[in-house]
């Protein structure tokens, strides 16, 4: 019989492209993933990985096993939900999300869930959207809220579904005495000389800001790095930086700042709910989706 843990490791290598990336996604060490794949190779009596340069790729047999194994694991997860009471969502439910969704969507969602599904114990963990997708794909989160931008798309792996909830826009935030404060709109060319505060490198919002300027062959001066948009607003209020801040979950603005629309391109992001396809009919996931649609509306 096929070792299901070893099969999950092979699938992770197939999805993430390397043993190291698979280990990170699964929360294992690279050595543990390698050992599990070797155990699967012994069971199959054939090699499943082959070395190419410094990396590895799946052999033809490995790819076939990964593709068919993915469907088997999805079916097993679906079967595990058959005994649940479809009318009463209950038990633990792990939601992964990003910061502004926590403020703009999750807070009102939790208030609704407390009334409509009091036996459902929801835990919420914040992460960058790329990490949220990984948590959902590997089963450490039951569902996730993610966002991506027009030129910085989020990769949704096989076996994970997504539903669009809303399109959010970001605005330039500047001190009210800034020369651009009275403008009806600005473009990246108007902003190239500014000192910026932005999220850390590797985050999807940082990548979008860089891509926005790259479309004009420009490079912004990223002077200040901070995870929190509240800090971005504080620096703009102090007059030492400008920021690009999404509208969803933004909250009241300091009186010292104003917002200016950005065009060419317009900074818009898609906010989506993601979940494993095998849990599509899970009663808690369905209720979560329905209430999120109501909150957005």
Number of C-alpha atoms within 10 A of each C-alpha: 5 11 12 14 13 20 20 21 25 29 24 24 25 20 16 16 15 19 24 18 16 25 20 16 21 19 13 13 14 17 12 14 25 20 13 20 26 18 16 23 16 12 12 15 9 13 16 23 22 13 10 9 6 6 12 16 17 22 15 13 14 22 17 13 17 23 14 11 18 18 13 13 16 16 14 12 16 17 12 13 15 11 7 12 11 14 10 15 23 17 12 13 16 18 23 26 26 20 19 19 18 20 14 17 20 21 13 15 19 19 10 17 19 13 9 14 18 14 14 16 14 17 12 16 14 17 18 18 24 17 18 24 29 21 23 24 27 18 15 16 22 22 29 28 29 25 27 20 22 15 16 16 13 16 11 14 14 12 15 19 19 17 13 14 19 16 14 15 18 20 21 22 26 26 24 17 13 14 9 19 18 12 10 10 16 19 17 21 14 11 19 15 11 15 16 22 25 27 21 16 12 10 16 19 24 18 17 20 23 17 18 24 19 13 13 14 10 15 18 18 14 19 12 18 15 13 15 13 20 15 16 24 25 18 21 25 22 14 16 16 22 26 27 25 22 19 13 18 17 16 11 6 14 13 9 15 21 20 22 18 17 21 12 14 15 15 22 19 22 18 21 17 21 23 24 24 17 20 22 14 14 18 18 25 17 15 18 20 18 11 18 19 15 12 16 12 8
